[in-house]
Amino acid sequence: MGNKGKREFIQILRLLEAIPMEIVTFAVNEAICIGAIGFDAVKQIALARIERRPARLDLAAYPHLPKMDVKTTRAADYAALVPQTSQELAA
């Protein structure tokens, strides 16, 4: 998500200035579960939790919220992070 994602991440961190960490953590996890990974969704879920009401997040009503597509990581994907030795290059 580039710079927009960084801004949203910072906005979510700034929620901790006004909302307890447990509630923000719950809201982030809930947003991930429903596929709405934006600041607006996290904030609405957190506020609903504080007000002890169900969050009403129909994603059709919020087309501006980013959709997430998380793929399962394969162990082989981590091989790109490990530098190859000269012996492996010769083989």
N, CA, C and O of each residue as an XYZ file, in Angstrom:
364
protein
N       0.823     -1.203      0.000
C       0.000      0.000      0.000
C       0.863      1.262      0.000
O       0.328      2.370     -0.022
N       2.177      1.114      0.024
C       3.074      2.261     -0.104
C       2.903      3.295      0.996
O       2.694      2.958      2.162
N       2.997      4.560      0.605
C       2.893      5.659      1.579
C       1.532      5.711      2.254
O       1.431      6.051      3.433
N       0.482      5.372      1.505
C      -0.860      5.377      2.096
C      -0.930      4.361      3.232
O      -1.532      4.623      4.273
N      -0.313      3.204      3.025
C      -0.294      2.183      4.068
C       0.469      2.637      5.292
O       0.074      2.343      6.420
N       1.567      3.357      5.074
C       2.349      3.874      6.198
C       1.535      4.882      6.996
O       1.559      4.878      8.227
N       0.812      5.749      6.283
C      -0.036      6.739      6.967
C      -1.111      6.049      7.797
O      -1.366      6.427      8.940
N      -1.742      5.023      7.202
C      -2.795      4.309      7.925
C      -2.218      3.616      9.155
O      -2.845      3.611     10.214
N      -1.032      3.033      9.023
C      -0.373      2.366     10.157
C      -0.120      3.369     11.280
O      -0.371      3.077     12.449
N       0.369      4.533     10.926
C       0.631      5.573     11.928
C      -0.671      6.033     12.576
O      -0.718      6.260     13.785
N      -1.731      6.171     11.774
C      -3.018      6.574     12.340
C      -3.507      5.534     13.354
O      -4.049      5.887     14.402
N      -3.315      4.262     13.037
C      -3.736      3.219     13.966
C      -2.898      3.277     15.236
O      -3.427      3.126     16.337
N      -1.595      3.494     15.089
C      -0.755      3.646     16.280
C      -1.194      4.833     17.126
O      -1.154      4.773     18.355
N      -1.607      5.900     16.477
C      -2.041      7.091     17.218
C      -3.349      6.847     17.971
O      -3.660      7.574     18.915
N      -4.118      5.833     17.564
C      -5.318      5.488     18.332
C      -4.950      5.124     19.768
O      -5.747      5.301     20.689
N      -3.729      4.610     19.944
C      -3.285      4.209     21.285
C      -3.174      5.397     22.236
O      -3.104      5.210     23.450
N      -3.157      6.611     21.698
C      -3.121      7.798     22.552
C      -4.446      8.000     23.281
O      -4.495      8.603     24.353
N      -5.529      7.481     22.677
C      -6.849      7.721     23.262
C      -7.594      6.443     23.648
O      -8.551      6.484     24.422
N      -7.150      5.316     23.108
C      -7.870      4.062     23.324
C      -6.897      3.032     23.890
O      -5.762      2.945     23.423
N      -7.312      2.254     24.879
C      -6.411      1.246     25.462
C      -5.913      0.230     24.418
O      -6.609     -0.091     23.455
N      -4.695     -0.258     24.640
C      -4.063     -1.168     23.692
C      -4.896     -2.431     23.456
O      -4.948     -2.929     22.331
N      -5.543     -2.951     24.492
C      -6.336     -4.169     24.337
C      -7.457     -3.966     23.320
O      -7.750     -4.856     22.522
N      -8.068     -2.807     23.355
C      -9.183     -2.525     22.443
C      -8.664     -2.323     21.026
O      -9.266     -2.813     20.071
N      -7.561     -1.610     20.881
C      -6.976     -1.400     19.547
C      -6.531     -2.744     18.967
O      -6.744     -3.015     17.786
N      -5.917     -3.578     19.794
C      -5.484     -4.906     19.334
C      -6.679     -5.728     18.879
O      -6.636     -6.368     17.829
N      -7.738     -5.710     19.665
C      -8.955     -6.421     19.281
C      -9.480     -5.889     17.947
O      -9.842     -6.665     17.062
N      -9.519     -4.569     17.811
C     -10.052     -3.955     16.598
C      -9.221     -4.321     15.368
O      -9.772     -4.591     14.301
N      -7.908     -4.328     15.519
C      -7.038     -4.701     14.395
C      -7.297     -6.153     13.995
O      -7.449     -6.454     12.811
N      -7.346     -7.049     14.973
C      -7.596     -8.460     14.683
C      -8.960     -8.668     14.037
O      -9.096     -9.458     13.104
N      -9.959     -7.966     14.529
C     -11.309     -8.078     13.960
C     -11.337     -7.549     12.523
O     -11.967     -8.146     11.649
N     -10.658     -6.436     12.285
C     -10.607     -5.869     10.930
C      -9.946     -6.851      9.966
O     -10.401     -7.015      8.834
N      -8.883     -7.497     10.410
C      -8.215     -8.494      9.568
C      -9.169     -9.643      9.269
O      -9.231    -10.120      8.136
N      -9.910    -10.088     10.275
C     -10.839    -11.210     10.086
C     -11.931    -10.898      9.067
O     -12.335    -11.777      8.305
N     -12.409     -9.662      9.048
C     -13.476     -9.327      8.102
C     -12.937     -8.789      6.785
O     -13.709     -8.515      5.866
N     -11.625     -8.634      6.684
C     -11.022     -8.215      5.422
C     -10.996     -6.721      5.195
O     -10.849     -6.281      4.055
N     -11.134     -5.926      6.241
C     -11.090     -4.469      6.121
C      -9.875     -3.971      6.888
O      -9.930     -3.801      8.106
N      -8.788     -3.740      6.181
C      -7.541     -3.425      6.883
C      -7.194     -1.945      6.788
O      -6.065     -1.597      6.444
N      -8.123     -1.094      7.080
C      -7.872      0.341      7.038
C      -8.113      0.991      8.382
O      -8.752      0.420      9.266
N      -7.587      2.197      8.519
C      -7.741      2.949      9.763
C      -9.208      3.148     10.106
O      -9.604      2.977     11.259
N     -10.017      3.508      9.114
C     -11.437      3.763      9.374
C     -12.116      2.546      9.983
O     -12.889      2.669     10.934
N     -11.828      1.378      9.436
C     -12.448      0.155      9.952
C     -11.985     -0.120     11.377
O     -12.799     -0.419     12.250
N     -10.683     -0.019     11.614
C     -10.147     -0.280     12.951
C     -10.758      0.695     13.956
O     -11.141      0.295     15.055
N     -10.848      1.956     13.589
C     -11.409      2.955     14.499
C     -12.875      2.667     14.808
O     -13.298      2.764     15.960
N     -13.651      2.314     13.784
C     -15.072      2.032     13.995
C     -15.264      0.801     14.887
O     -16.144      0.785     15.746
N     -14.441     -0.224     14.680
C     -14.541     -1.427     15.508
C     -14.163     -1.102     16.953
O     -14.820     -1.557     17.889
N     -13.102     -0.313     17.128
C     -12.667      0.058     18.479
C     -13.748      0.875     19.191
O     -14.049      0.630     20.359
N     -14.323      1.836     18.489
C     -15.375      2.659     19.110
C     -16.596      1.827     19.465
O     -17.213      2.039     20.509
N     -16.948      0.882     18.602
C     -18.082      0.009     18.894
C     -17.796     -0.833     20.127
O     -18.686     -1.074     20.942
N     -16.560     -1.277     20.260
C     -16.183     -2.082     21.436
C     -16.302     -1.249     22.715
O     -16.809     -1.725     23.730
N     -15.829     -0.001     22.653
C     -15.917      0.887     23.823
C     -17.372      1.148     24.189
O     -17.730      1.157     25.367
N     -18.210      1.361     23.176
C     -19.622      1.662     23.407
C     -20.456      0.406     23.648
O     -21.668      0.493     23.840
N     -19.813     -0.757     23.637
C     -20.470     -2.040     23.872
C     -21.637     -2.269     22.918
O     -22.741     -2.633     23.323
N     -21.361     -2.048     21.662
C     -22.358     -2.292     20.617
C     -21.668     -3.033     19.478
O     -20.444     -2.974     19.357
N     -22.424     -3.719     18.654
C     -21.799     -4.418     17.526
C     -21.341     -3.414     16.468
O     -22.015     -2.420     16.196
N     -20.197     -3.696     15.889
C     -19.706     -2.835     14.803
C     -20.518     -3.126     13.557
O     -20.740     -4.286     13.210
N     -20.951     -2.097     12.898
C     -21.740     -2.258     11.676
C     -20.864     -1.876     10.491
O     -20.869     -0.741     10.015
N     -20.123     -2.860     10.041
C     -19.224     -2.614      8.914
C     -19.642     -3.462      7.727
O     -19.165     -4.584      7.553
N     -20.519     -2.931      6.927
C     -20.865     -3.564      5.661
C     -19.881     -3.000      4.656
O     -19.959     -1.822      4.309
N     -18.958     -3.818      4.184
C     -17.900     -3.315      3.319
C     -18.431     -2.740      2.011
O     -17.729     -1.968      1.358
N     -19.635     -3.089      1.616
C     -20.222     -2.498      0.412
C     -20.473     -1.003      0.618
O     -20.473     -0.230     -0.339
N     -20.686     -0.608      1.861
C     -20.931      0.801      2.170
C     -19.644      1.601      2.300
O     -19.686      2.827      2.397
N     -18.499      0.922      2.302
C     -17.207      1.578      2.456
C     -16.265      1.161      1.329
O     -15.270      0.481      1.582
N     -16.560      1.556      0.088
C     -15.712      1.105     -1.029
C     -14.295      1.666     -0.980
O     -13.408      1.138     -1.651
N     -14.063      2.719     -0.205
C     -12.721      3.305     -0.127
C     -11.777      2.511      0.756
O     -10.565      2.718      0.702
N     -12.318      1.586      1.587
C     -11.452      0.794      2.450
C     -10.677     -0.218      1.615
O     -11.252     -0.869      0.742
N      -9.393     -0.356      1.871
C      -8.605     -1.310      1.080
C      -8.989     -2.744      1.404
O      -9.299     -3.080      2.547
N      -8.962     -3.581      0.376
C      -9.208     -5.011      0.555
C      -7.863     -5.684      0.740
O      -6.864     -5.250      0.168
N      -7.833     -6.734      1.529
C      -6.575     -7.418      1.724
C      -6.595     -8.761      1.014
O      -7.637     -9.401      0.872
N      -5.430     -9.161      0.581
C      -5.250    -10.455     -0.063
C      -3.954    -11.028      0.491
O      -2.870    -10.733     -0.010
N      -4.074    -11.845      1.523
C      -2.900    -12.397      2.189
C      -2.730    -13.840      1.745
O      -3.620    -14.672      1.924
N      -1.588    -14.116      1.170
C      -1.300    -15.465      0.714
C      -0.471    -16.192      1.775
O       0.212    -15.563      2.582
N      -0.541    -17.512      1.761
C       0.251    -18.321      2.677
C       1.703    -18.295      2.228
O       2.001    -18.490      1.050
N       2.594    -18.056      3.162
C       4.022    -18.018      2.843
C       4.566    -19.434      2.798
O       4.300    -20.245      3.686
N       5.336    -19.725      1.748
C       6.005    -21.017      1.648
C       7.388    -20.879      2.268
O       7.996    -19.811      2.191
N       7.885    -21.932      2.873
C       9.211    -21.900      3.493
C      10.278    -21.539      2.466
O      11.249    -20.861      2.800
N      10.113    -21.976      1.234
C      11.086    -21.685      0.177
C      11.173    -20.191     -0.117
O      12.194    -19.727     -0.625
N      10.139    -19.439      0.184
C      10.163    -17.987     -0.057
C      11.234    -17.300      0.780
O      11.748    -16.250      0.395
N      11.570    -17.887      1.920
C      12.576    -17.294      2.787
C      13.996    -17.479      2.255
O      14.914    -16.791      2.700
N      14.186    -18.398      1.311
C      15.514    -18.646      0.745
C      16.075    -17.393      0.083
O      17.291    -17.213      0.018
N      15.203    -16.537     -0.401
C      15.651    -15.294     -1.039
C      16.314    -14.361     -0.031
O      17.063    -13.466     -0.421
N      16.052    -14.554      1.239
C      16.618    -13.697      2.270
C      18.002    -14.151      2.719
O      18.735    -13.391      3.352
N      18.357    -15.391      2.392
C      19.633    -15.955      2.825
C      20.650    -15.806      1.693
O      20.412    -16.291      0.586
N      21.774    -15.148      1.952
C      22.775    -14.999      0.886
C      23.368    -16.357      0.521
O      23.596    -17.208      1.381
N      23.608    -16.535     -0.769
C      24.189    -17.786     -1.259
C      25.698    -17.758     -1.063
O      26.335    -16.713     -1.193
N      26.257    -18.918     -0.748
C      27.711    -19.012     -0.607
C      28.335    -19.304     -1.964
O      27.627    -19.692     -2.894
N      29.619    -19.130     -2.093
C      30.311    -19.379     -3.369
C      30.223    -20.843     -3.765
O      30.186    -21.143     -4.958
N      30.186    -21.776     -2.802
C      30.066    -23.198     -3.109
C      28.696    -23.491     -3.729
O      28.594    -24.303     -4.649
N      27.660    -22.843     -3.235
C      26.329    -23.067     -3.794
C      26.235    -22.501     -5.196
O      25.547    -23.070     -6.044
N      26.910    -21.395     -5.459
C      26.886    -20.794     -6.787
C      27.604    -21.664     -7.793
O      27.211    -21.701     -8.959
N      28.671    -22.380     -7.369
C      29.439    -23.233     -8.277
C      28.672    -24.502     -8.614
O      28.924    -25.108     -9.655
N      27.755    -24.916     -7.774
C      27.025    -26.172     -7.988
C      25.955    -26.045     -9.036
O      25.257    -27.017     -9.326
